[in-house]
Amino acid sequence: MSVTQHISYDALNSLKEVMEDDFNFLIETFLHDSEDRLGKLHELLGGDDVDAIRRASHSFKGSCSNLGALRLASLCAALERKAFDRNIADLAVDLAEIEEEFLIVKQIMLDFLAH
């Protein structure tokens, strides 16, 4: 999979232009917040509150979309849909895929900050 399928560089460059000196802080906040969101999703998957899973994945999806993490947003949307449909059979598999994609996005964003 190409990097452009993971991240929209147009979105990142636009944010960098708008945020100027606060851009690095924005990315660092997104990365930290995403780790917290993943932890929360793990907690929620241990319970039976599918509406909370739906809300958490919806919120994470929005955050990813705002930062141009396209595939990550799409994976969160799929988890949100499954929770909405109360299709909870393979949510742990979906979350593992989200975590794997987050690690890719995290590395891409850190590399972007380094340049």
Sequence and secondary structure as in RCSB ss.txt:
>XXXX:A:sequence
MSVTQHISYDALNSLKEVMEDDFNFLIETFLHDSEDRLGKLHELLGGDDVDAIRRASHSFKGSCSNLGALRLASL
CAALERKAFDRNIADLAVDLAEIEEEFLIVKQIMLDFLAH
>XXXX:A:secstr
  HHHH  HHHHHHHHHHHGGGHHHHHHHHHHHHHHHHHHHHHHHTSS HHHHHHHHHHHHHHHHHTT HHHHHH
HHHHHHHHHTT  TTHHHHHHHHHHHHHHHHHHHHHHHH 
